[in-house]
Amino acid sequence: MKALLLENIHPEATRILSEAGYEVENRRGALNEAELIDALDGVSLLGIRSRTQITEKVFTSAKDLQAAGAFCIGTNQIDLEAGARQGIACFNAPYSNTRSVVELAMAEIVALARHLTDKNKQMHDGLWDKSATGSHEVRGRTLGLVGYGNIGSQLSVLAEAFGMKVLFFDVVDKLALGNAQRVDSLDELLARAETISVHVDGREENADLFGAAEFAKMRPRSLFLNLSRGFVFDPSALAAAIRSGHLAGASVDVYPSEPKSAGNPFTSELQGLPNVILTPHIGGSTKEAQVDIGRFVAGKLLDYVHTGSTVMSVNLPQVQVPAQQGTRVLHIHRNIPGVLARLTQSLSSHEANIAFQALNTTSEVGYVVTDVTSARPGLVEELMEIPGTIRVRRLD
């Protein structure tokens, strides 16, 4: 059994998979499509972070792959539907590094309000400028959150502890925490908030969310932060808004185009601008978060392989399973009429004594877990012949 972990995933994942009997190969950088296809020969489990793209071609070529894990929050680098069509379960870490991102965002809000990066550069250049010009407390200021999910809502609570007023806009109806207030539109948020922080997911609708028009709608001398996805904003438009003085500062952690590996060159229109903080996609990169991510995702991959559990899978129907009772048969199929009837017929014809069975479906895929305490030989082979079957696994 082999596992491939890319992009410098924390050693905790290697430890967990190795102790489970896997031969683990670690690579520091990302792989392109052709490199990844070659590397997946004989690999059962794949772990990536944000830079490696798992495309449909990768999924269809990886005949031995059973599950893939994104050791991060985002999954837009994975063709999840293609993975489901091949019966390959995908998992991520939706909660493990939220606190790390929130703490960085809060620190950057304070740093931008006080022009700390500019003051720091002046001191390193030998210039003593003990001035309060352009420097403000965040207490009493209004923070506008674009996206109120796990990260946005936590930042809301922390910002209120600093004395900020919090507004948020989300396309999904979310329960406000503390004294945060929901607004009805993005335009309203831009007009009312003095600091805008973006915390949206990787869905296509969020592409180009912030361009020249949106920056122009922000309050004069306000601040902009993006610690979510690189494709949600236009760096050129943000740079223009900074140069013109319309925006007083910005902090960016993610970019439309990012280097594949550490040490590779990075260029951006935002480099060299005053009161602009640029970080190399490290929002969730704390030791605490990376240990937890390594433990969580590796555990989910092993749960799926060893028990068939798809709880928190991001592409297969979620089925929670009890302790195994006898032989467990896992059947992934296209969600078309007649599959379950054929499955039941096959179990009956093989005189299978069913101890447990659970089914769940999405619009495209169905997943049935069945524990049998007795069955005639050839059951799995017959289940493979059911029209619409994607994959069948047997756990003894």
C-alpha positions in Angstrom: 0.0 0.0 0.0 1.4 3.3 -1.1 0.7 6.9 -0.2 2.0 10.0 -2.0 2.1 13.3 -0.1 3.0 16.5 -1.9 3.8 20.1 -1.1 5.6 19.6 2.2 2.6 18.2 4.2 3.4 18.0 7.9 5.2 14.8 9.1 2.3 14.0 11.4 0.4 12.7 8.3 3.4 10.5 7.3 3.6 9.1 10.8 -0.1 8.2 10.9 -0.1 6.6 7.4 3.2 4.7 8.1 1.8 3.3 11.3 -1.2 2.1 9.4 1.1 0.1 7.1 1.5 2.5 4.1 4.7 3.1 2.3 4.7 7.0 2.2 6.6 9.1 -0.4 7.0 12.8 0.4 7.7 15.5 -2.1 8.2 19.1 -1.2 6.8 20.8 -4.3 3.7 20.6 -6.5 3.4 18.4 -9.6 1.9 19.3 -12.9 -0.7 17.0 -14.5 1.8 14.8 -16.4 4.1 14.5 -13.4 1.2 13.6 -11.1 -0.1 10.9 -13.4 3.3 9.2 -13.5 3.8 9.6 -9.8 0.4 7.9 -9.0 1.3 4.5 -10.4 0.5 2.0 -7.6 -0.6 4.8 -5.2 -3.7 4.3 -3.1 -3.8 7.5 -1.2 -2.8 11.0 -2.4 -2.3 14.1 -0.3 -1.9 17.6 -1.7 -2.2 21.2 -0.6 -3.2 24.2 -2.7 -0.9 24.2 -5.7 -1.3 20.7 -7.2 -4.2 20.3 -9.5 -6.1 17.0 -9.5 -7.8 17.1 -12.9 -10.2 14.7 -14.6 -7.4 13.2 -16.6 -5.5 12.5 -13.3 -8.5 10.8 -11.8 -9.2 8.7 -14.9 -5.5 7.7 -15.2 -5.0 6.8 -11.5 -6.3 3.2 -11.5 -5.0 2.4 -8.0 -6.1 5.6 -6.3 -8.8 5.1 -3.7 -8.9 8.5 -1.9 -7.3 12.0 -2.1 -6.9 14.5 0.6 -6.5 18.3 0.4 -4.4 19.1 3.5 -6.0 22.6 3.6 -9.4 24.2 3.5 -9.9 24.8 -0.2 -10.8 22.1 -2.8 -11.1 24.2 -5.9 -7.8 22.6 -7.1 -9.6 19.3 -7.3 -12.1 18.2 -9.9 -14.4 16.8 -7.3 -17.1 15.6 -9.8 -14.5 13.8 -11.8 -13.3 12.1 -8.7 -16.8 11.0 -7.8 -17.3 9.6 -11.2 -14.3 7.4 -10.7 -15.4 6.4 -7.1 -12.4 8.2 -5.5 -13.3 9.8 -2.2 -11.9 13.3 -1.5 -11.5 15.0 1.9 -10.2 18.3 3.2 -9.6 20.1 6.5 -12.4 22.7 6.8 -11.7 23.6 10.4 -8.1 22.8 11.4 -6.5 26.1 10.4 -9.3 28.6 10.8 -7.8 30.1 14.0 -4.4 30.6 12.3 -6.0 32.5 9.5 -8.1 34.6 11.9 -5.2 35.6 14.0 -3.2 36.6 11.0 -6.1 38.7 9.6 -6.5 40.5 13.0 -2.8 41.2 13.3 -2.8 42.6 9.8 -5.8 44.8 10.4 -3.9 46.4 13.3 -0.7 46.6 11.4 -2.3 48.4 8.5 -4.2 50.8 10.7 -0.8 51.8 12.3 1.3 51.7 9.1 3.6 49.3 10.9 5.3 47.9 7.8 6.2 51.4 6.6 7.5 52.3 10.1 9.5 49.1 10.2 11.2 49.8 6.8 12.0 53.4 7.9 13.7 52.1 11.0 15.7 49.5 9.1 16.8 52.3 6.7 18.0 54.4 9.7 15.1 56.9 9.7 13.5 57.9 13.0 9.9 59.2 12.4 8.0 59.3 15.6 4.8 60.5 14.1 1.1 59.6 14.5 0.2 60.8 11.0 -2.2 58.3 9.4 -2.1 56.0 12.4 -5.4 54.9 14.0 -6.8 52.6 16.6 -9.1 49.9 15.3 -11.4 50.3 18.3 -14.6 52.0 17.1 -13.9 51.3 13.4 -16.1 49.2 11.2 -15.0 45.9 9.8 -16.8 44.5 6.7 -16.6 40.7 6.2 -17.2 39.3 2.7 -18.1 35.8 3.6 -19.3 34.6 7.1 -18.2 31.0 7.2 -15.8 29.3 9.7 -13.1 32.0 9.3 -15.3 35.1 8.8 -17.4 34.3 11.8 -14.4 33.7 14.1 -12.8 36.9 12.9 -16.0 38.6 13.7 -15.8 37.6 17.3 -12.1 38.5 17.6 -12.6 41.9 16.0 -15.5 42.7 18.4 -13.1 41.9 21.3 -10.9 44.6 19.9 -13.8 47.0 20.0 -14.6 47.0 16.3 -18.1 47.1 14.8 -18.7 44.2 12.5 -20.9 44.0 9.4 -21.0 41.0 7.0 -22.3 40.0 3.7 -22.9 36.3 2.7 -24.9 34.8 -0.1 -26.1 32.1 2.4 -28.2 33.0 5.4 -25.9 32.8 8.4 -26.5 33.3 12.1 -24.7 36.4 13.3 -22.4 36.0 16.3 -22.1 38.6 19.0 -23.2 42.0 17.8 -22.3 41.5 14.1 -24.9 42.7 11.7 -25.8 41.3 8.3 -26.1 43.6 5.3 -28.2 43.0 2.2 -25.6 43.6 -0.5 -21.9 43.8 -1.2 -22.4 47.4 -2.3 -23.8 48.3 1.1 -20.9 46.6 2.9 -18.4 48.5 0.8 -20.1 51.8 1.4 -20.3 51.4 5.2 -17.1 49.5 6.3 -13.7 51.1 6.8 -11.9 47.8 6.5 -12.9 45.0 4.1 -11.7 41.5 4.7 -12.6 38.7 2.2 -13.2 35.2 3.4 -15.1 33.3 0.6 -14.7 29.8 -0.8 -13.4 28.6 -4.1 -16.7 28.4 -6.0 -16.6 29.8 -9.6 -19.1 32.5 -8.7 -16.5 34.2 -6.5 -14.0 34.7 -9.4 -13.2 38.4 -10.0 -15.3 39.4 -7.0 -13.1 42.5 -6.5 -12.0 44.6 -9.5 -11.7 48.4 -10.2 -15.4 49.0 -9.8 -15.6 47.4 -6.3 -12.4 49.1 -5.1 -13.9 52.4 -6.3 -17.0 51.8 -4.2 -15.0 51.3 -1.0 -14.8 54.3 1.4 -11.9 56.7 0.8 -8.8 55.7 2.8 -10.2 52.3 3.7 -8.3 49.0 4.0 -8.6 45.8 2.0 -7.6 42.3 3.0 -7.7 39.0 1.0 -6.8 35.8 2.8 -9.2 33.6 0.9 -8.6 32.8 -2.8 -6.3 34.4 -5.3 -8.8 34.6 -8.1 -11.3 36.7 -6.2 -9.5 40.0 -6.9 -7.6 41.9 -9.5 -4.1 42.8 -8.3 -3.7 45.5 -10.9 -6.9 47.2 -9.9 -5.9 47.0 -6.2 -2.5 48.5 -7.0 -4.1 51.4 -8.8 -6.4 52.1 -5.9 -3.4 52.2 -3.5 -1.3 54.4 -5.8 -4.2 56.8 -6.3 -4.6 57.1 -2.5 -8.2 56.0 -2.6 -7.3 53.0 -0.4 -4.9 53.5 2.6 -3.5 50.0 2.6 -4.0 46.4 1.8 -2.9 42.9 2.9 -2.8 40.0 0.5 -1.9 36.3 1.3 -3.2 34.6 -1.9 -2.7 35.5 -5.6 -4.1 34.6 -9.0 -0.8 33.0 -9.9 1.5 31.5 -7.3 5.0 29.9 -7.5 4.9 26.1 -7.5 7.6 25.7 -4.8 9.4 27.5 -2.1 12.3 29.6 -3.3 10.8 30.2 -6.8 10.6 33.9 -7.9 7.4 35.9 -7.2 6.3 39.0 -8.9 3.2 41.2 -8.4 2.0 44.7 -9.2 1.6 45.2 -5.4 5.3 44.9 -4.6 6.9 48.1 -3.3 3.7 49.9 -2.5 3.3 51.7 0.8 1.3 50.1 3.6 0.8 46.9 1.6 1.5 43.6 3.4 2.3 40.6 1.1 2.6 37.1 2.6 3.3 33.9 0.7 0.0 32.0 1.2 0.7 31.4 4.9 -2.7 32.1 6.4 -3.0 28.6 7.8 0.7 27.9 8.1 1.2 27.7 11.8 2.8 24.6 13.4 -0.4 24.0 15.4 -2.6 24.1 12.4 -0.4 22.0 10.2 -0.1 19.3 12.9 -3.9 19.3 13.2 -4.4 19.2 9.4 -2.0 16.4 9.0 -3.7 14.4 11.7 -7.3 15.2 10.6 -7.0 14.5 6.8 -4.8 11.4 7.2 -7.4 10.1 9.7 -10.2 10.7 7.2 -8.3 8.9 4.4 -7.7 5.9 6.6 -11.3 5.9 7.9 -12.5 5.6 4.3 -10.1 2.9 3.3 -10.5 0.8 6.4 -14.2 1.3 7.2 -15.8 2.8 4.2 -16.9 6.0 6.1 -17.4 9.0 3.9 -18.3 11.4 6.7 -17.0 14.9 5.7 -16.2 13.7 2.2 -16.5 16.7 -0.2 -17.5 14.6 -3.3 -19.1 11.3 -2.3 -22.5 10.8 -0.5 -21.8 10.9 3.2 -22.4 7.6 5.0 -21.6 7.1 8.7 -20.8 3.4 9.5 -20.9 1.5 12.7 -18.3 -1.1 13.8 -18.0 -3.7 11.1 -20.2 -6.8 11.4 -18.9 -9.6 9.1 -17.9 -8.7 5.6 -18.4 -5.1 4.5 -19.3 -4.5 0.8 -19.0 -0.9 -0.5 -20.8 -0.1 -3.7 -20.4 3.2 -5.5 -22.7 3.8 -8.5 -24.2 6.3 -10.7 -27.5 7.6 -9.3 -29.8 6.0 -11.9 -33.1 4.1 -11.4 -32.9 0.4 -10.7 -29.4 0.1 -9.1 -30.6 -0.5 -5.6 -33.1 -3.0 -6.8 -30.4 -5.0 -8.6 -28.1 -4.7 -5.6 -30.9 -6.2 -3.3 -31.6 -8.9 -5.9 -27.9 -9.9 -6.0 -27.6 -10.0 -2.2 -30.7 -12.2 -2.0 -29.5 -14.6 -4.7 -26.2 -15.0 -2.8 -28.1 -15.8 0.4 -26.4 -12.8 2.1 -27.5 -12.3 5.7 -27.5 -8.5 6.0 -26.4 -7.2 9.4 -26.2 -3.5 8.4 -27.0 -1.4 5.4 -26.9 2.3 4.7 -27.4 4.3 1.5 -27.0 7.9 0.5 -27.0 9.7 -2.8 -26.1 13.0 -4.5 -27.6 14.0 -7.8 -24.9 12.1 -9.6 -23.6 9.3 -7.4 -25.0 6.8 -4.9 -23.1 5.0 -2.2 -24.3 1.8 -0.4 -22.5 0.2 2.6 -23.6 -3.4 3.4 -22.4 -5.7 6.1 -23.1 -9.4 5.5 -22.5 -12.2 8.0 -22.8 -14.8 5.3 -22.8 -14.9 1.5 -22.0 -17.3 -1.3 -18.7 -16.8 -3.3 -18.8 -14.4 -6.3 -20.9 -11.6 -4.7 -18.5 -8.8 -5.4 -18.0 -9.9 -9.0 -21.7 -10.0 -9.6 -22.2 -6.5 -8.0 -19.6 -5.2 -10.5 -21.8 -6.3 -13.3 -24.8 -4.1 -12.2 -25.3 -1.3 -14.7 -24.2 2.0 -13.4 -21.6 0.5 -11.0 -18.5 2.7 -10.6 -16.6 0.8 -7.9 -17.0 -2.1 -5.5 -14.8 -2.8 -2.5 -14.8 -5.6 0.0 -13.6 -5.3 3.6 -13.1 -8.5 5.5 
